[in-house]
Amino acid sequence: MCKSKAFERSIDFVTRDGEKACVWWVEDENGKHIGYKYCDDCGEALWSGHVVNDGDEHYCECCMKKRFTEEQMSEMYENDEQYYTEWDLCDIEDDYEVVKEGEEVK
Protein backbone atom coordinates (compact mmCIF):
# COMPACT_ATOMS: atom_id res chain seq x y z
CA MET A 1 0.00 0.00 0.00
CA CYS A 2 1.32 3.41 -0.99
CA LYS A 3 0.97 6.04 1.73
CA SER A 4 0.04 9.64 1.04
CA LYS A 5 2.86 12.11 1.51
CA ALA A 6 2.93 14.67 4.30
CA PHE A 7 5.36 17.56 4.05
CA GLU A 8 6.97 19.21 7.06
CA ARG A 9 7.18 22.99 6.69
CA SER A 10 8.59 25.74 8.91
CA ILE A 11 9.23 29.47 9.07
CA ASP A 12 11.84 31.19 11.23
CA PHE A 13 10.90 34.58 12.63
CA VAL A 14 11.84 37.12 15.30
CA THR A 15 9.37 37.87 18.08
CA ARG A 16 8.42 41.39 19.18
CA ASP A 17 10.93 41.17 22.02
CA GLY A 18 13.75 40.17 19.63
CA GLU A 19 13.84 36.43 20.33
CA LYS A 20 14.39 34.02 17.44
CA ALA A 21 11.57 31.51 17.04
CA CYS A 22 10.24 28.98 14.57
CA VAL A 23 6.76 27.78 13.74
CA TRP A 24 6.24 24.45 11.96
CA TRP A 25 3.35 22.59 10.42
CA VAL A 26 2.62 19.63 8.18
CA GLU A 27 0.62 19.74 4.97
CA ASP A 28 -0.63 17.23 2.41
CA GLU A 29 0.13 17.27 -1.31
CA ASN A 30 -2.64 19.87 -1.81
CA GLY A 31 -1.29 22.24 0.84
CA LYS A 32 -3.98 21.42 3.44
CA HIS A 33 -2.68 21.45 7.01
CA ILE A 34 -2.51 18.02 8.63
CA GLY A 35 -2.52 17.45 12.36
CA TYR A 36 -2.30 14.41 14.59
CA LYS A 37 -5.66 15.57 15.94
CA TYR A 38 -8.05 18.38 15.02
CA CYS A 39 -9.73 20.92 17.29
CA ASP A 40 -13.32 19.84 17.91
CA ASP A 41 -14.42 23.49 17.91
CA CYS A 42 -12.59 25.29 15.05
CA GLY A 43 -11.18 22.29 13.14
CA GLU A 44 -7.57 23.54 13.31
CA ALA A 45 -4.89 20.89 12.75
CA LEU A 46 -3.28 20.18 16.14
CA TRP A 47 0.28 19.19 17.06
CA SER A 48 -0.28 20.38 20.60
CA GLY A 49 -3.47 20.97 22.50
CA HIS A 50 -5.88 20.03 25.23
CA VAL A 51 -7.26 16.51 25.55
CA VAL A 52 -10.59 16.30 27.39
CA ASN A 53 -12.46 13.28 28.78
CA ASP A 54 -9.87 10.62 27.90
CA GLY A 55 -9.60 11.78 24.30
CA ASP A 56 -13.29 12.28 23.56
CA GLU A 57 -12.56 15.94 22.80
CA HIS A 58 -9.51 17.89 21.57
CA TYR A 59 -9.12 21.68 21.62
CA CYS A 60 -6.56 24.25 20.53
CA GLU A 61 -5.49 26.73 23.19
CA CYS A 62 -7.80 29.47 21.91
CA CYS A 63 -10.94 27.30 21.77
CA MET A 64 -10.21 25.74 25.16
CA LYS A 65 -10.14 29.22 26.69
CA LYS A 66 -13.39 30.15 24.91
CA ARG A 67 -15.21 27.04 26.18
CA PHE A 68 -13.88 26.90 29.75
CA THR A 69 -12.77 29.37 32.41
CA GLU A 70 -9.32 29.10 34.00
CA GLU A 71 -11.04 27.80 37.14
CA GLN A 72 -12.90 25.09 35.18
CA MET A 73 -9.69 24.05 33.38
CA SER A 74 -7.80 23.81 36.67
CA GLU A 75 -10.56 21.75 38.26
CA MET A 76 -10.72 19.44 35.22
CA TYR A 77 -6.93 19.01 35.35
CA GLU A 78 -6.99 18.21 39.07
CA ASN A 79 -9.71 15.59 38.43
CA ASP A 80 -7.75 14.02 35.51
CA GLU A 81 -10.47 15.15 33.08
CA GLN A 82 -8.17 17.23 30.84
CA TYR A 83 -4.50 17.75 30.10
CA TYR A 84 -2.28 19.57 27.61
CA THR A 85 0.03 17.57 25.35
CA GLU A 86 2.24 17.73 22.27
CA TRP A 87 2.32 15.17 19.48
CA ASP A 88 5.25 14.36 17.21
CA LEU A 89 5.67 13.66 13.50
CA CYS A 90 6.18 9.97 14.24
CA ASP A 91 2.56 9.90 15.44
CA ILE A 92 1.28 10.15 11.84
CA GLU A 93 3.78 7.81 10.15
CA ASP A 94 1.29 4.94 10.06
CA ASP A 95 -0.91 6.98 7.71
CA TYR A 96 1.60 9.21 5.87
CA GLU A 97 5.07 9.10 4.40
CA VAL A 98 6.55 12.16 6.09
CA VAL A 99 8.90 14.21 3.93
CA LYS A 100 10.97 16.38 6.23
CA GLU A 101 11.94 19.85 5.12
CA GLY A 102 15.05 19.75 2.93
CA GLU A 103 14.59 16.09 1.93
CA GLU A 104 13.95 15.14 -1.66
CA VAL A 105 10.56 13.73 -2.60
CA LYS A 106 10.90 10.14 -3.76
BAFI-3210 file (N, C-alpha, C; in Angstrom, 3 decimals, decimal comma, padded with zeros to 6 digits):
// residues 106
n [1|2|3|4|5|6|7|8|9|10|11|12|13|14|15|16|17|18|19|20|21|22|23|24|25|26|27|28|29|30|31|32|33|34|35|36|37|38|39|40|41|42|43|44|45|46|47|48|49|50|51|52|53|54|55|56|57|58|59|60|61|62|63|64|65|66|67|68|69|70|71|72|73|74|75|76|77|78|79|80|81|82|83|84|85|86|87|88|89|90|91|92|93|94|95|96|97|98|99|100|101|102|103|104|105|106]
n.u [000,838|000,569|001,480|000,043|001,720|003,140|004,171|006,667|006,857|008,304|008,817|011,130|011,299|011,376|010,504|008,423|009,877|012,442|013,440|014,560|012,540|010,590|008,057|006,242|004,625|002,565|001,704|-000,530|-000,326|-001,824|-001,551|-003,080|-003,377|-002,227|-002,885|-002,076|-004,246|-007,457|-008,923|-011,906|-013,641|-012,903|-011,683|-008,995|-005,787|-003,988|-000,936|-000,259|-002,154|-005,231|-006,523|-009,532|-011,687|-010,588|-009,734|-012,016|-012,579|-010,826|-008,960|-007,721|-005,561|-006,801|-009,584|-010,100|-009,896|-012,042|-014,204|-014,013|-013,489|-010,571|-010,637|-012,389|-010,820|-008,588|-009,785|-010,749|-008,286|-007,137|-008,873|-008,209|-009,476|-008,774|-005,930|-002,883|-001,026|001,663|002,121|004,050|005,834|006,245|003,926|002,093|003,041|002,075|000,005|000,923|003,625|006,190|007,744|010,492|011,460|013,690|014,432|014,509|011,763|010,574]
n.v [-001,185|002,167|005,017|008,245|011,356|013,521|016,738|018,346|021,623|024,866|028,090|030,530|033,184|036,441|037,404|039,954|040,846|040,446|037,841|034,835|032,576|029,731|028,430|025,530|023,244|020,713|019,608|018,315|016,911|018,744|021,082|021,386|021,755|019,310|017,526|015,727|015,435|017,131|020,270|020,169|022,261|024,519|023,185|023,309|022,028|020,067|019,922|020,229|020,518|020,574|017,756|016,265|014,512|011,782|011,734|012,072|014,606|017,271|020,252|023,370|025,859|028,405|027,838|026,224|028,047|029,645|027,981|027,121|028,357|029,592|028,584|026,379|024,824|024,279|022,804|020,608|019,559|018,849|016,797|014,853|015,082|016,553|017,462|018,978|018,451|017,484|016,376|014,314|014,147|011,441|010,309|010,291|008,615|006,093|006,546|008,362|009,094|010,795|013,655|015,294|018,690|019,918|017,413|015,263|014,561|011,356]
n.w [000,000|-000,868|000,815|001,470|000,985|003,429|004,157|005,923|007,093|007,765|009,316|010,135|012,492|014,092|017,306|018,880|021,061|020,221|020,229|018,644|016,835|015,772|013,725|012,965|010,694|009,163|005,945|003,392|000,040|-001,351|-000,002|002,288|005,758|008,018|010,960|013,997|015,554|015,478|016,261|018,044|018,013|016,269|014,182|013,548|012,615|014,866|016,690|019,153|022,118|024,045|025,691|026,382|028,587|028,440|025,749|024,253|023,375|021,722|021,851|020,578|022,019|022,029|021,577|023,779|025,854|025,211|025,655|028,305|031,647|033,392|035,966|035,678|033,918|035,529|037,590|036,102|035,279|037,757|038,432|036,644|034,155|031,984|030,013|028,800|025,847|023,589|020,270|018,022|014,861|014,292|015,128|013,056|011,136|010,498|008,769|006,858|004,589|005,729|004,621|005,381|005,867|003,449|002,546|-000,317|-002,463|-003,013]
ca.u [000,000|001,321|000,969|000,042|002,863|002,929|005,364|006,972|007,184|008,589|009,227|011,838|010,904|011,843|009,366|008,420|010,933|013,746|013,836|014,390|011,573|010,244|006,758|006,240|003,349|002,624|000,620|-000,628|000,131|-002,643|-001,287|-003,979|-002,684|-002,509|-002,517|-002,295|-005,656|-008,052|-009,730|-013,324|-014,422|-012,594|-011,179|-007,567|-004,887|-003,282|000,279|-000,281|-003,473|-005,881|-007,264|-010,594|-012,463|-009,869|-009,601|-013,293|-012,564|-009,514|-009,122|-006,562|-005,494|-007,805|-010,941|-010,206|-010,144|-013,390|-015,206|-013,877|-012,772|-009,321|-011,037|-012,898|-009,694|-007,795|-010,561|-010,718|-006,930|-006,989|-009,709|-007,752|-010,468|-008,168|-004,498|-002,285|000,027|002,237|002,321|005,254|005,674|006,178|002,556|001,276|003,777|001,288|-000,908|001,597|005,069|006,548|008,900|010,969|011,939|015,048|014,588|013,948|010,560|010,899]
ca.v [000,000|003,411|006,035|009,638|012,107|014,669|017,559|019,208|022,994|025,743|029,472|031,188|034,581|037,118|037,871|041,393|041,165|040,166|036,431|034,020|031,505|028,980|027,780|024,455|022,592|019,626|019,739|017,231|017,270|019,871|022,242|021,418|021,447|018,015|017,448|014,413|015,574|018,382|020,918|019,845|023,487|025,287|022,292|023,539|020,886|020,179|019,189|020,377|020,974|020,027|016,509|016,301|013,279|010,616|011,785|012,279|015,944|017,891|021,679|024,250|026,731|029,474|027,298|025,736|029,221|030,147|027,044|026,902|029,366|029,101|027,797|025,095|024,046|023,807|021,746|019,440|019,007|018,210|015,589|014,023|015,153|017,234|017,749|019,566|017,566|017,734|015,170|014,360|013,661|009,973|009,902|010,149|007,814|004,937|006,981|009,210|009,098|012,156|014,211|016,380|019,851|019,754|016,091|015,138|013,733|010,136]
ca.w [000,000|-000,990|001,733|001,042|001,505|004,300|004,054|007,057|006,692|008,907|009,065|011,228|012,634|015,298|018,083|019,182|022,019|019,628|020,334|017,443|017,044|014,574|013,744|011,964|010,424|008,180|004,969|002,412|-001,312|-001,815|000,841|003,442|007,007|008,633|012,363|014,593|015,940|015,018|017,286|017,908|017,906|015,054|013,142|013,312|012,750|016,142|017,063|020,605|022,500|025,234|025,548|027,393|028,777|027,904|024,303|023,565|022,798|021,565|021,619|020,529|023,193|021,911|021,771|025,163|026,694|024,913|026,180|029,750|032,414|034,001|037,137|035,184|033,382|036,672|038,255|035,217|035,346|039,069|038,429|035,514|033,080|030,843|030,095|027,607|025,354|022,274|019,480|017,213|013,498|014,242|015,440|011,842|010,155|010,063|007,714|005,873|004,401|006,094|003,934|006,228|005,122|002,933|001,931|-001,659|-002,601|-003,764]
c.u [000,880|000,688|000,958|001,244|002,374|004,241|005,516|007,393|007,503|008,969|009,932|011,381|011,479|010,621|009,484|009,517|012,314|014,237|013,617|013,445|011,287|008,851|006,803|004,861|003,591|001,448|000,629|-000,192|-000,658|-002,441|-002,206|-003,203|-003,180|-002,094|-002,690|-003,750|-006,145|-008,929|-011,204|-014,207|-014,160|-012,051|-009,711|-006,778|-004,037|-002,017|000,515|-001,671|-003,996|-006,683|-008,260|-011,323|-011,827|-009,831|-010,905|-013,319|-011,127|-009,724|-007,776|-006,633|-006,602|-009,213|-011,141|-010,557|-011,509|-014,451|-015,195|-013,141|-011,480|-009,636|-011,548|-011,759|-008,837|-008,489|-010,562|-009,351|-006,724|-007,771|-009,366|-008,778|-009,941|-006,686|-004,045|-001,158|000,550|002,399|003,525|004,960|005,542|004,765|001,671|001,912|003,064|000,418|-000,225|003,077|005,494|007,827|009,336|011,542|013,390|015,314|013,986|012,724|010,908|009,746]
c.v [001,245|004,464|007,406|010,325|013,250|015,437|018,454|020,571|023,811|027,136|029,978|032,644|035,131|037,683|039,369|041,783|040,719|038,735|035,716|032,869|030,832|028,396|026,705|023,843|021,480|019,808|018,560|017,748|018,433|021,134|022,370|021,001|020,122|018,108|016,028|014,322|016,907|018,937|020,636|021,083|024,185|024,432|022,452|022,241|021,084|019,324|019,357|020,882|020,270|018,775|016,460|014,959|012,068|010,578|011,915|013,623|016,446|019,353|022,377|025,167|027,788|028,956|026,768|026,903|029,851|029,283|026,940|028,063|028,743|028,195|026,417|024,213|023,480|022,656|020,458|018,758|018,244|016,902|014,634|013,969|015,890|017,414|018,355|018,657|018,055|016,399|015,384|013,848|012,147|009,470|009,746|009,210|006,529|005,287|007,747|008,875|010,539|012,560|015,418|017,492|019,652|018,397|016,116|014,242|012,552|009,730]
c.w [000,000|-000,076|001,059|001,652|002,394|004,333|005,271|006,522|007,939|008,418|010,317|011,284|013,930|016,007|018,357|020,160|021,529|019,701|019,009|017,762|015,702|014,766|012,663|011,852|009,407|007,230|004,010|001,045|-001,915|-000,990|002,044|004,698|007,580|010,095|012,853|015,045|015,391|016,124|017,021|017,779|016,570|013,907|012,819|013,491|014,003|016,186|018,558|020,936|023,728|024,873|026,702|027,399|028,079|026,389|023,544|022,838|022,749|021,211|021,499|021,758|023,171|022,202|023,186|026,082|026,418|025,587|027,703|030,397|032,942|035,201|036,710|034,663|034,507|037,388|037,416|035,262|036,654|039,156|037,276|034,378|031,854|031,108|028,770|027,160|024,016|021,576|018,586|015,805|013,425|014,539|014,201|010,814|009,748|008,859|006,576|005,769|004,633|005,368|004,737|005,365|004,699|002,303|000,537|-001,629|-003,489|-004,645]
res [m|c|k|s|k|a|f|e|r|s|i|d|f|v|t|r|d|g|e|k|a|c|v|w|w|v|e|d|e|n|g|k|h|i|g|y|k|y|c|d|d|c|g|e|a|l|w|s|g|h|v|v|n|d|g|d|e|h|y|c|e|c|c|m|k|k|r|f|t|e|e|q|m|s|e|m|y|e|n|d|e|q|y|y|t|e|w|d|l|c|d|i|e|d|d|y|e|v|v|k|e|g|e|e|v|k]
***
